[in-house]
Amino acid sequence: MGRERRPSNYPGVELRPKSIRIDFYYHGKRCRESLSIPPTDKNLKFAASLLGKVKFEIAAGTFDYAATFPNSKHALSQKPAAGTTVADIARLWERTLTQAASTKKAYKKYLKNHVLPAFGERSISSVTQTELEIWRAELGSKLRPKSGNQVLIVIRKIFELAIGDGLIARDPAARLKNFKNPRKSVADPFSTADIAALLANADERDPQLANMLDLWWTSGLRPSELIALEWTDVDWHQRRLRIRQAFVDNEITDGKTLSERLIDLCDHAICALKRQRRLSPRQSALIFLGATGKPMKDCQMLSKRVHRLYGLAGVRMRKPYQFRHTFASMMLSAGEKPYYVARQLGQASLVMLERHYGQWMDGAQKWNSFSDAVEEVRSLLPDSWDHGGTKLARTGGGQGATMDKSPKEKRQKT
C-alpha cells in the first residue's frame, strides 16, 4: 500500500500525511516534488503559490530546477530550457523535410521571411498562444490565405518537434486556425477564337511554341509537366502520353501527384507532336526546348514566351495556366464525364474539379463532343496550317467538315 494521498482545494497540490506534494510538467514530463512542511492551511497556500511561480518560470523559459528544488533527485537530470530557441528547433526541423525540392524551398522561404524574424531568438518555451494569435493576424494582412496557411504549417511543425522532444509541456501553436481561402474558380479559359489567334501568331514567329500550345490546350497538362515531356513518354500506337515527371525550380521532380498517369490524346494533339518531331533535334530527349534550344527548367521561361503573343494576337492577357483550364472547361462543356476529365488532369478527386470548373458541370453542353470544339478551333486557323494530313472541307459558314473522334466517342465505340 502506498502512502495516503488526498487532493486539496488547489489544483496540482496534494496532501500527504506529513508533507505536501506539488505536481507539474517540465520538458514534457510529469514532475512531482514533495515539500517537507506539514499540510496546514497556511502551507497549502504557500505550496499553491510556489506551484504558480514554477509554472510561470517554465512558460517564460527561466525555470531553474536545481535552484528551486536543490534536494530533488530530479534536479541533476533536468536542464533549463532557456537556451533552446525557436531558431534552434527550426534548424532541426529543416533536416526532417522529405518533400519535393520545390516544397522544401517554399517552406524555407517562409521560415526565413516570417517565422524567424518574429520568434527566432526567443526561447521556445517563452512563446505564448496570445503572441502567436497576434502574429497570425498580422500575417493575414500581408499574405494571401494560401501563403499564410503555408507559414502556419511551418510554425506548427516547429512546436510539434519541441513537444516531442519534451522542451515544452503545451503547444501554443496547436490552436492556430488556417486562413479561410475563398473557394472561387480561377478558371478564365480562352475562347476558340483566342486559341486560333494565339496559334496562328505563334506559328509565324516560333513554330515550336505553336506546337507546344497546340498540345497544351488539347491535353490539359500542368505547365511543369509540359516542359518535362520526353519522346519516350509518347505511345504513338495507343495514342497516349505518360506523365511521370515535372520541371520545378531547375530540377526534375516526380510531379505534383507523385505518381504516373496516362492521358489520352486526340488526333489534333497527335498532329502537334508529329509537327514537333520534325523540328526537334535528334539528340534531344525532351520534346520541347526553350527559344535558345536549351531545356525550359522553370515555368517562368514558358510564361515569358506566351506573354509576348497576347498583344500580337489581340488576346486579353491572362496566365498561360489557362490553357489547362481551357481543356478542362471544353471537355466538360462537351459532355465528358467529370471523373474522366479529373483523371486526364491528374486530380485525385472531383472536389478540385468542381471547385474550379463547377459552372461547366451543370449539364449544359456547348458542343456535342470534344472533337466539335477542336473542329471549331481548326476552322479558324489559316489555310496554311499543317493539320497533319487531315484536310478541312470548308463550307460557306467556314466550319470544318471532318475531324477526329473525341475520347468520349472512342470509348463509346469500344
Contacts in CASP RR format, 6 or more apart in sequence:
PFRMAT RR
TARGET T0000
AUTHOR 0000-0000-0000
METHOD contacts of the structure
MODEL  1
MGRERRPSNYPGVELRPKSIRIDFYYHGKRCRESLSIPPTDKNLKFAASL
LGKVKFEIAAGTFDYAATFPNSKHALSQKPAAGTTVADIARLWERTLTQA
ASTKKAYKKYLKNHVLPAFGERSISSVTQTELEIWRAELGSKLRPKSGNQ
VLIVIRKIFELAIGDGLIARDPAARLKNFKNPRKSVADPFSTADIAALLA
NADERDPQLANMLDLWWTSGLRPSELIALEWTDVDWHQRRLRIRQAFVDN
EITDGKTLSERLIDLCDHAICALKRQRRLSPRQSALIFLGATGKPMKDCQ
MLSKRVHRLYGLAGVRMRKPYQFRHTFASMMLSAGEKPYYVARQLGQASL
VMLERHYGQWMDGAQKWNSFSDAVEEVRSLLPDSWDHGGTKLARTGGGQG
ATMDKSPKEKRQKT
3 16 0 8 1.000
3 17 0 8 1.000
4 16 0 8 1.000
4 17 0 8 1.000
5 14 0 8 1.000
5 15 0 8 1.000
5 16 0 8 1.000
5 21 0 8 1.000
6 14 0 8 1.000
6 15 0 8 1.000
7 14 0 8 1.000
7 15 0 8 1.000
8 14 0 8 1.000
8 15 0 8 1.000
8 20 0 8 1.000
8 39 0 8 1.000
8 44 0 8 1.000
8 48 0 8 1.000
9 44 0 8 1.000
10 44 0 8 1.000
10 45 0 8 1.000
10 47 0 8 1.000
10 48 0 8 1.000
10 51 0 8 1.000
12 22 0 8 1.000
12 23 0 8 1.000
12 24 0 8 1.000
12 51 0 8 1.000
13 20 0 8 1.000
13 21 0 8 1.000
13 22 0 8 1.000
13 23 0 8 1.000
13 44 0 8 1.000
13 47 0 8 1.000
13 48 0 8 1.000
13 51 0 8 1.000
14 20 0 8 1.000
14 21 0 8 1.000
14 22 0 8 1.000
14 23 0 8 1.000
15 39 0 8 1.000
15 44 0 8 1.000
16 34 0 8 1.000
16 39 0 8 1.000
17 39 0 8 1.000
18 38 0 8 1.000
18 39 0 8 1.000
19 34 0 8 1.000
19 35 0 8 1.000
19 36 0 8 1.000
19 37 0 8 1.000
19 38 0 8 1.000
19 39 0 8 1.000
20 34 0 8 1.000
20 35 0 8 1.000
20 37 0 8 1.000
20 39 0 8 1.000
20 43 0 8 1.000
20 44 0 8 1.000
20 47 0 8 1.000
21 32 0 8 1.000
21 33 0 8 1.000
21 34 0 8 1.000
21 35 0 8 1.000
22 32 0 8 1.000
22 33 0 8 1.000
22 35 0 8 1.000
22 47 0 8 1.000
22 50 0 8 1.000
22 51 0 8 1.000
22 54 0 8 1.000
23 30 0 8 1.000
23 31 0 8 1.000
23 32 0 8 1.000
23 51 0 8 1.000
24 30 0 8 1.000
24 31 0 8 1.000
24 51 0 8 1.000
24 54 0 8 1.000
24 55 0 8 1.000
24 58 0 8 1.000
25 31 0 8 1.000
25 58 0 8 1.000
25 169 0 8 1.000
25 170 0 8 1.000
26 58 0 8 1.000
26 63 0 8 1.000
26 65 0 8 1.000
26 78 0 8 1.000
26 169 0 8 1.000
27 78 0 8 1.000
27 79 0 8 1.000
27 81 0 8 1.000
27 166 0 8 1.000
27 167 0 8 1.000
27 168 0 8 1.000
27 169 0 8 1.000
28 163 0 8 1.000
28 164 0 8 1.000
28 166 0 8 1.000
28 167 0 8 1.000
28 168 0 8 1.000
28 169 0 8 1.000
29 166 0 8 1.000
31 74 0 8 1.000
33 69 0 8 1.000
33 72 0 8 1.000
33 74 0 8 1.000
35 43 0 8 1.000
35 47 0 8 1.000
35 50 0 8 1.000
37 43 0 8 1.000
37 46 0 8 1.000
37 47 0 8 1.000
54 63 0 8 1.000
54 68 0 8 1.000
57 63 0 8 1.000
57 64 0 8 1.000
57 68 0 8 1.000
58 81 0 8 1.000
58 125 0 8 1.000
58 169 0 8 1.000
59 125 0 8 1.000
59 126 0 8 1.000
59 128 0 8 1.000
60 123 0 8 1.000
60 125 0 8 1.000
60 126 0 8 1.000
61 80 0 8 1.000
61 81 0 8 1.000
61 82 0 8 1.000
61 123 0 8 1.000
61 125 0 8 1.000
61 126 0 8 1.000
62 80 0 8 1.000
62 82 0 8 1.000
63 80 0 8 1.000
63 81 0 8 1.000
63 82 0 8 1.000
64 80 0 8 1.000
65 72 0 8 1.000
65 74 0 8 1.000
65 75 0 8 1.000
65 78 0 8 1.000
65 80 0 8 1.000
66 72 0 8 1.000
66 75 0 8 1.000
66 76 0 8 1.000
66 78 0 8 1.000
69 75 0 8 1.000
81 123 0 8 1.000
81 124 0 8 1.000
81 125 0 8 1.000
81 167 0 8 1.000
81 168 0 8 1.000
82 123 0 8 1.000
82 125 0 8 1.000
82 126 0 8 1.000
83 123 0 8 1.000
84 123 0 8 1.000
84 124 0 8 1.000
84 125 0 8 1.000
84 162 0 8 1.000
84 167 0 8 1.000
85 120 0 8 1.000
85 121 0 8 1.000
85 122 0 8 1.000
85 123 0 8 1.000
85 124 0 8 1.000
86 115 0 8 1.000
86 116 0 8 1.000
86 119 0 8 1.000
86 120 0 8 1.000
86 121 0 8 1.000
86 122 0 8 1.000
86 123 0 8 1.000
86 124 0 8 1.000
86 127 0 8 1.000
86 158 0 8 1.000
87 116 0 8 1.000
87 120 0 8 1.000
87 121 0 8 1.000
88 124 0 8 1.000
89 124 0 8 1.000
89 158 0 8 1.000
89 159 0 8 1.000
89 161 0 8 1.000
89 162 0 8 1.000
89 165 0 8 1.000
89 167 0 8 1.000
90 111 0 8 1.000
90 115 0 8 1.000
90 116 0 8 1.000
90 120 0 8 1.000
90 158 0 8 1.000
92 161 0 8 1.000
93 154 0 8 1.000
93 157 0 8 1.000
93 158 0 8 1.000
93 161 0 8 1.000
94 107 0 8 1.000
94 108 0 8 1.000
94 111 0 8 1.000
96 161 0 8 1.000
97 103 0 8 1.000
97 104 0 8 1.000
97 107 0 8 1.000
99 107 0 8 1.000
100 248 0 8 1.000
100 253 0 8 1.000
100 254 0 8 1.000
100 255 0 8 1.000
100 258 0 8 1.000
101 248 0 8 1.000
101 249 0 8 1.000
101 251 0 8 1.000
101 253 0 8 1.000
102 248 0 8 1.000
102 249 0 8 1.000
102 251 0 8 1.000
102 253 0 8 1.000
105 249 0 8 1.000
106 150 0 8 1.000
107 150 0 8 1.000
107 153 0 8 1.000
107 154 0 8 1.000
110 147 0 8 1.000
110 150 0 8 1.000
110 151 0 8 1.000
110 154 0 8 1.000
111 154 0 8 1.000
114 139 0 8 1.000
114 151 0 8 1.000
114 154 0 8 1.000
115 151 0 8 1.000
115 154 0 8 1.000
115 155 0 8 1.000
115 158 0 8 1.000
118 135 0 8 1.000
119 127 0 8 1.000
119 135 0 8 1.000
119 155 0 8 1.000
124 158 0 8 1.000
124 159 0 8 1.000
124 162 0 8 1.000
124 167 0 8 1.000
124 168 0 8 1.000
125 162 0 8 1.000
125 167 0 8 1.000
125 168 0 8 1.000
127 159 0 8 1.000
127 172 0 8 1.000
128 172 0 8 1.000
129 172 0 8 1.000
129 173 0 8 1.000
129 175 0 8 1.000
131 172 0 8 1.000
132 155 0 8 1.000
132 172 0 8 1.000
132 173 0 8 1.000
132 176 0 8 1.000
133 176 0 8 1.000
136 152 0 8 1.000
136 176 0 8 1.000
136 177 0 8 1.000
139 148 0 8 1.000
139 151 0 8 1.000
139 152 0 8 1.000
139 179 0 8 1.000
140 148 0 8 1.000
140 179 0 8 1.000
143 151 0 8 1.000
145 178 0 8 1.000
145 179 0 8 1.000
145 180 0 8 1.000
145 181 0 8 1.000
145 182 0 8 1.000
146 181 0 8 1.000
148 179 0 8 1.000
149 178 0 8 1.000
149 179 0 8 1.000
149 181 0 8 1.000
152 173 0 8 1.000
152 176 0 8 1.000
152 178 0 8 1.000
152 179 0 8 1.000
155 173 0 8 1.000
155 176 0 8 1.000
156 173 0 8 1.000
156 174 0 8 1.000
156 176 0 8 1.000
158 173 0 8 1.000
159 168 0 8 1.000
159 171 0 8 1.000
159 172 0 8 1.000
159 173 0 8 1.000
159 174 0 8 1.000
160 171 0 8 1.000
160 173 0 8 1.000
162 168 0 8 1.000
162 171 0 8 1.000
163 171 0 8 1.000
183 355 0 8 1.000
185 355 0 8 1.000
185 356 0 8 1.000
185 357 0 8 1.000
185 358 0 8 1.000
185 359 0 8 1.000
186 325 0 8 1.000
186 356 0 8 1.000
187 322 0 8 1.000
187 325 0 8 1.000
187 328 0 8 1.000
187 329 0 8 1.000
187 356 0 8 1.000
187 357 0 8 1.000
188 318 0 8 1.000
188 322 0 8 1.000
188 325 0 8 1.000
189 322 0 8 1.000
189 325 0 8 1.000
189 326 0 8 1.000
189 328 0 8 1.000
189 329 0 8 1.000
189 330 0 8 1.000
190 198 0 8 1.000
190 217 0 8 1.000
190 315 0 8 1.000
190 318 0 8 1.000
190 322 0 8 1.000
190 323 0 8 1.000
190 326 0 8 1.000
192 373 0 8 1.000
192 376 0 8 1.000
192 377 0 8 1.000
192 380 0 8 1.000
193 380 0 8 1.000
194 313 0 8 1.000
194 315 0 8 1.000
194 316 0 8 1.000
195 213 0 8 1.000
195 217 0 8 1.000
195 326 0 8 1.000
195 377 0 8 1.000
196 377 0 8 1.000
196 380 0 8 1.000
196 381 0 8 1.000
197 313 0 8 1.000
197 314 0 8 1.000
197 315 0 8 1.000
197 380 0 8 1.000
198 213 0 8 1.000
198 306 0 8 1.000
198 309 0 8 1.000
198 310 0 8 1.000
198 313 0 8 1.000
198 315 0 8 1.000
199 210 0 8 1.000
199 213 0 8 1.000
199 214 0 8 1.000
199 377 0 8 1.000
199 381 0 8 1.000
199 385 0 8 1.000
200 313 0 8 1.000
200 381 0 8 1.000
200 382 0 8 1.000
200 385 0 8 1.000
201 309 0 8 1.000
201 312 0 8 1.000
201 313 0 8 1.000
202 209 0 8 1.000
202 210 0 8 1.000
202 213 0 8 1.000
202 309 0 8 1.000
203 210 0 8 1.000
203 382 0 8 1.000
203 385 0 8 1.000
205 312 0 8 1.000
206 291 0 8 1.000
206 305 0 8 1.000
207 275 0 8 1.000
207 279 0 8 1.000
208 276 0 8 1.000
208 279 0 8 1.000
208 280 0 8 1.000
208 288 0 8 1.000
208 289 0 8 1.000
208 290 0 8 1.000
209 291 0 8 1.000
209 305 0 8 1.000
209 306 0 8 1.000
209 309 0 8 1.000
211 272 0 8 1.000
211 273 0 8 1.000
211 275 0 8 1.000
211 276 0 8 1.000
211 279 0 8 1.000
211 288 0 8 1.000
212 226 0 8 1.000
212 272 0 8 1.000
212 276 0 8 1.000
212 288 0 8 1.000
212 302 0 8 1.000
213 306 0 8 1.000
213 323 0 8 1.000
214 268 0 8 1.000
214 269 0 8 1.000
214 271 0 8 1.000
214 272 0 8 1.000
214 275 0 8 1.000
215 221 0 8 1.000
215 226 0 8 1.000
215 269 0 8 1.000
215 272 0 8 1.000
215 273 0 8 1.000
215 276 0 8 1.000
216 223 0 8 1.000
216 226 0 8 1.000
216 323 0 8 1.000
216 324 0 8 1.000
216 327 0 8 1.000
217 323 0 8 1.000
217 326 0 8 1.000
217 327 0 8 1.000
217 377 0 8 1.000
218 265 0 8 1.000
218 266 0 8 1.000
218 268 0 8 1.000
218 269 0 8 1.000
218 272 0 8 1.000
218 327 0 8 1.000
218 374 0 8 1.000
219 241 0 8 1.000
219 263 0 8 1.000
219 265 0 8 1.000
219 269 0 8 1.000
219 327 0 8 1.000
219 344 0 8 1.000
220 263 0 8 1.000
220 323 0 8 1.000
220 324 0 8 1.000
220 326 0 8 1.000
220 327 0 8 1.000
220 328 0 8 1.000
220 344 0 8 1.000
220 345 0 8 1.000
221 229 0 8 1.000
221 241 0 8 1.000
221 243 0 8 1.000
221 263 0 8 1.000
221 324 0 8 1.000
222 246 0 8 1.000
222 256 0 8 1.000
222 324 0 8 1.000
223 299 0 8 1.000
223 302 0 8 1.000
223 303 0 8 1.000
223 320 0 8 1.000
223 321 0 8 1.000
223 324 0 8 1.000
224 246 0 8 1.000
224 247 0 8 1.000
224 248 0 8 1.000
224 253 0 8 1.000
224 255 0 8 1.000
224 256 0 8 1.000
224 299 0 8 1.000
225 243 0 8 1.000
225 245 0 8 1.000
225 246 0 8 1.000
225 255 0 8 1.000
226 288 0 8 1.000
226 302 0 8 1.000
227 247 0 8 1.000
227 286 0 8 1.000
227 288 0 8 1.000
227 295 0 8 1.000
227 296 0 8 1.000
227 297 0 8 1.000
227 299 0 8 1.000
227 301 0 8 1.000
227 302 0 8 1.000
228 245 0 8 1.000
228 246 0 8 1.000
228 247 0 8 1.000
228 252 0 8 1.000
228 286 0 8 1.000
229 241 0 8 1.000
229 286 0 8 1.000
229 287 0 8 1.000
229 288 0 8 1.000
230 285 0 8 1.000
230 286 0 8 1.000
230 287 0 8 1.000
231 277 0 8 1.000
231 280 0 8 1.000
231 284 0 8 1.000
231 285 0 8 1.000
231 286 0 8 1.000
231 287 0 8 1.000
232 285 0 8 1.000
233 241 0 8 1.000
233 242 0 8 1.000
233 243 0 8 1.000
233 244 0 8 1.000
233 287 0 8 1.000
234 240 0 8 1.000
234 241 0 8 1.000
234 242 0 8 1.000
234 273 0 8 1.000
234 287 0 8 1.000
235 241 0 8 1.000
235 242 0 8 1.000
235 262 0 8 1.000
236 270 0 8 1.000
239 264 0 8 1.000
239 265 0 8 1.000
239 270 0 8 1.000
240 262 0 8 1.000
240 263 0 8 1.000
240 264 0 8 1.000
240 265 0 8 1.000
241 262 0 8 1.000
241 263 0 8 1.000
241 265 0 8 1.000
242 260 0 8 1.000
242 261 0 8 1.000
242 262 0 8 1.000
243 260 0 8 1.000
243 261 0 8 1.000
243 262 0 8 1.000
243 263 0 8 1.000
243 346 0 8 1.000
244 254 0 8 1.000
244 255 0 8 1.000
244 260 0 8 1.000
245 252 0 8 1.000
245 253 0 8 1.000
245 254 0 8 1.000
245 255 0 8 1.000
246 252 0 8 1.000
246 253 0 8 1.000
246 254 0 8 1.000
246 255 0 8 1.000
246 256 0 8 1.000
247 253 0 8 1.000
247 295 0 8 1.000
247 296 0 8 1.000
247 297 0 8 1.000
247 298 0 8 1.000
247 299 0 8 1.000
248 255 0 8 1.000
248 298 0 8 1.000
248 299 0 8 1.000
249 297 0 8 1.000
249 298 0 8 1.000
250 297 0 8 1.000
250 298 0 8 1.000
251 297 0 8 1.000
257 346 0 8 1.000
257 348 0 8 1.000
261 343 0 8 1.000
261 346 0 8 1.000
263 343 0 8 1.000
263 344 0 8 1.000
264 344 0 8 1.000
264 407 0 8 1.000
264 410 0 8 1.000
265 273 0 8 1.000
266 370 0 8 1.000
266 371 0 8 1.000
266 374 0 8 1.000
266 404 0 8 1.000
266 405 0 8 1.000
266 406 0 8 1.000
266 407 0 8 1.000
267 390 0 8 1.000
267 403 0 8 1.000
267 404 0 8 1.000
267 405 0 8 1.000
268 374 0 8 1.000
268 378 0 8 1.000
268 387 0 8 1.000
268 404 0 8 1.000
271 386 0 8 1.000
271 387 0 8 1.000
271 388 0 8 1.000
271 389 0 8 1.000
271 390 0 8 1.000
273 287 0 8 1.000
274 388 0 8 1.000
275 386 0 8 1.000
275 388 0 8 1.000
276 287 0 8 1.000
276 288 0 8 1.000
280 287 0 8 1.000
280 289 0 8 1.000
281 289 0 8 1.000
281 293 0 8 1.000
286 295 0 8 1.000
288 296 0 8 1.000
289 295 0 8 1.000
289 296 0 8 1.000
290 296 0 8 1.000
290 301 0 8 1.000
290 305 0 8 1.000
291 305 0 8 1.000
296 302 0 8 1.000
302 320 0 8 1.000
303 319 0 8 1.000
303 320 0 8 1.000
306 320 0 8 1.000
307 317 0 8 1.000
307 320 0 8 1.000
309 315 0 8 1.000
310 316 0 8 1.000
310 317 0 8 1.000
311 317 0 8 1.000
324 345 0 8 1.000
325 356 0 8 1.000
325 357 0 8 1.000
327 344 0 8 1.000
327 345 0 8 1.000
328 341 0 8 1.000
328 345 0 8 1.000
328 353 0 8 1.000
328 356 0 8 1.000
328 357 0 8 1.000
328 360 0 8 1.000
329 357 0 8 1.000
329 360 0 8 1.000
330 367 0 8 1.000
330 370 0 8 1.000
330 373 0 8 1.000
331 340 0 8 1.000
331 341 0 8 1.000
331 344 0 8 1.000
331 370 0 8 1.000
332 338 0 8 1.000
332 341 0 8 1.000
332 357 0 8 1.000
332 358 0 8 1.000
332 360 0 8 1.000
332 361 0 8 1.000
333 360 0 8 1.000
333 364 0 8 1.000
333 365 0 8 1.000
333 366 0 8 1.000
333 367 0 8 1.000
333 373 0 8 1.000
334 365 0 8 1.000
334 366 0 8 1.000
334 367 0 8 1.000
334 368 0 8 1.000
334 369 0 8 1.000
334 370 0 8 1.000
334 372 0 8 1.000
334 373 0 8 1.000
334 406 0 8 1.000
334 408 0 8 1.000
335 363 0 8 1.000
335 365 0 8 1.000
335 367 0 8 1.000
335 369 0 8 1.000
335 408 0 8 1.000
336 370 0 8 1.000
336 406 0 8 1.000
336 407 0 8 1.000
336 408 0 8 1.000
337 408 0 8 1.000
338 350 0 8 1.000
338 353 0 8 1.000
338 354 0 8 1.000
338 361 0 8 1.000
339 350 0 8 1.000
340 407 0 8 1.000
340 408 0 8 1.000
340 411 0 8 1.000
341 353 0 8 1.000
341 357 0 8 1.000
342 348 0 8 1.000
342 349 0 8 1.000
342 350 0 8 1.000
342 352 0 8 1.000
342 353 0 8 1.000
344 407 0 8 1.000
345 353 0 8 1.000
347 353 0 8 1.000
353 361 0 8 1.000
354 361 0 8 1.000
366 373 0 8 1.000
367 373 0 8 1.000
367 376 0 8 1.000
369 405 0 8 1.000
369 406 0 8 1.000
369 408 0 8 1.000
369 409 0 8 1.000
370 406 0 8 1.000
370 407 0 8 1.000
370 408 0 8 1.000
371 403 0 8 1.000
371 404 0 8 1.000
371 405 0 8 1.000
371 406 0 8 1.000
371 409 0 8 1.000
372 403 0 8 1.000
372 406 0 8 1.000
374 403 0 8 1.000
374 404 0 8 1.000
374 406 0 8 1.000
375 392 0 8 1.000
375 399 0 8 1.000
375 400 0 8 1.000
375 403 0 8 1.000
376 399 0 8 1.000
378 385 0 8 1.000
378 387 0 8 1.000
378 392 0 8 1.000
378 400 0 8 1.000
378 403 0 8 1.000
379 392 0 8 1.000
379 394 0 8 1.000
379 398 0 8 1.000
379 399 0 8 1.000
379 400 0 8 1.000
390 402 0 8 1.000
390 403 0 8 1.000
390 404 0 8 1.000
391 402 0 8 1.000
392 400 0 8 1.000
392 401 0 8 1.000
392 402 0 8 1.000
393 400 0 8 1.000
393 401 0 8 1.000
393 402 0 8 1.000
394 400 0 8 1.000
394 401 0 8 1.000
395 401 0 8 1.000
405 413 0 8 1.000
END
